[in-house]
Amino acid sequence: MKENIGNPTFLLRFALAVILGMHSIPTILEGSVNDFGNLYLNNVGFAPFGLYIAWAVKLTHLASVPLLLLNKYLKPVALANIFILVMGIIMVHFREGWFVVGGGRNGVEFNFLLIFALLTLMFPKGLIKNS
């Protein structure tokens, strides 16, 4: 069955696929994912596994792109990415405050929005069932 691209769920999945793709593809192509693992993650306590964790994060984002576009395995995709985003908040963004730009820099607001967008895909009918 062909999916209507005007479907709000498709639009949300498409936006998330673009964001996750742009968060992984450039860093993989330019090699900065290695710096993320070796220079950051290893130095904050993940040595000697920082490089492997960095690649796991980027490959999870990359694998999520076609799955989101094809509307497949949305709950595992969402859970994996929510875990990554929460860890990003804990390790990086929380100490920077709320705002990504404007009232601050590198804060939690973007991760917060992405987490709730992914939760919306996991629970498209909401969390509470009407009786």
Secondary structure, DSSP 8 states (H G I E B T S, - for coil): ----TT-HHHHHHHHHHHHHHHHHHHHHHHTHHHHIIIIIIGGGTTTTSHHHHHHHHHHHHHHHHHHHHHT-SHHHHHHHHHHHHHHHIIIIIGGG-S-SSSSSSS-SHHHHHHHHHHHHHH-TT-SS---
